[in-house]
Amino acid sequence: MDITGKKLDELIKTNKTVMVEFWGSWCPPCQRMTDVLDDLEKEYDGHVSIAKVNVDRNPMVSKKFNVIGLPSFVIFQEGEMIHREVGARSVKQLKNIIDDVI
């Protein structure tokens, strides 16, 4: 789900675990992550929310979370940032990260 900064603020304030990918349409590694995130969204449905923020459309959100490399993955629990990864990852790598925090 591609969201705006306002929707991201609302989403991370929930009691759910939320993984956000910060991405750019011009970023080839970001493009490769689409299928990976779709798989994760299906597997963790109801347990982890997966969201995407386009850095070009939401530059203030990227700045707020100190996003300096793409793709960046940030995991929130109860509104708090608990983990950050920069760079493309495999499904297995992202699953391991999510499993460690939930």
C-alpha positions in Angstrom: 0.0 0.0 0.0 1.5 3.3 -1.1 0.7 6.0 1.5 1.2 9.6 2.3 2.9 11.1 5.4 -0.4 11.8 7.1 -1.6 8.2 6.6 1.8 6.9 7.8 1.5 8.9 11.0 -2.0 7.4 11.6 -0.8 3.9 10.7 2.3 3.8 13.0 0.2 5.1 16.0 -1.8 1.8 16.0 -0.9 -1.1 18.2 0.2 -3.1 15.1 3.7 -3.8 13.9 4.2 -1.7 10.7 7.0 -2.2 8.2 7.5 0.8 5.9 9.5 0.8 2.7 10.8 4.2 1.6 11.3 3.9 -2.2 11.7 5.9 -5.4 10.4 5.1 -8.8 13.8 5.8 -10.3 15.5 3.2 -8.0 16.0 -0.2 -9.6 16.5 -2.1 -6.3 13.2 -0.5 -5.1 11.4 -1.8 -8.1 12.7 -5.3 -7.4 11.2 -5.2 -3.9 7.6 -4.9 -5.1 7.0 -8.7 -5.3 8.9 -9.3 -2.1 6.6 -6.9 -0.2 3.5 -8.4 -1.9 4.6 -11.8 -0.6 5.2 -10.5 2.9 1.9 -8.6 3.0 0.0 -11.9 2.3 2.1 -13.9 4.7 1.8 -11.5 7.6 -1.8 -10.3 7.0 -3.4 -9.4 10.3 -0.1 -9.4 12.1 2.1 -6.8 10.4 1.0 -3.9 8.2 3.2 -3.3 5.1 3.3 0.2 3.7 5.3 2.0 1.0 6.2 5.7 1.0 7.4 7.3 -2.3 10.2 9.6 -1.2 9.7 11.9 -4.3 6.1 12.5 -3.4 6.7 12.7 0.4 10.1 14.4 0.9 9.2 15.7 4.4 8.3 12.2 5.6 11.7 10.9 4.3 13.4 13.8 6.1 11.4 13.1 9.3 12.7 9.5 9.4 16.2 10.4 8.3 16.0 8.3 5.1 19.3 8.6 3.3 19.4 5.4 1.2 16.9 3.5 -0.9 15.2 1.3 -0.4 14.9 1.8 3.3 12.8 -0.4 5.6 11.7 0.9 8.9 9.7 -1.1 11.4 7.5 0.5 14.0 5.7 -1.0 17.0 3.2 1.1 19.0 4.4 4.3 17.2 8.1 3.7 18.0 10.7 3.0 15.4 12.4 -0.2 16.5 14.4 -1.3 13.4 15.9 0.1 10.2 17.5 -1.6 7.2 18.9 0.1 4.1 19.2 -1.7 0.8 17.3 -4.4 -1.1 16.6 -7.6 0.9 15.3 -11.0 0.1 12.0 -12.3 1.3 13.9 -14.6 3.7 16.0 -11.7 5.1 12.9 -9.5 5.7 11.0 -12.4 7.2 13.8 -13.0 9.7 13.8 -9.3 10.6 10.1 -9.2 11.1 10.1 -12.5 13.1 12.7 -11.1 15.4 10.6 -8.1 16.3 7.1 -9.6 16.6 
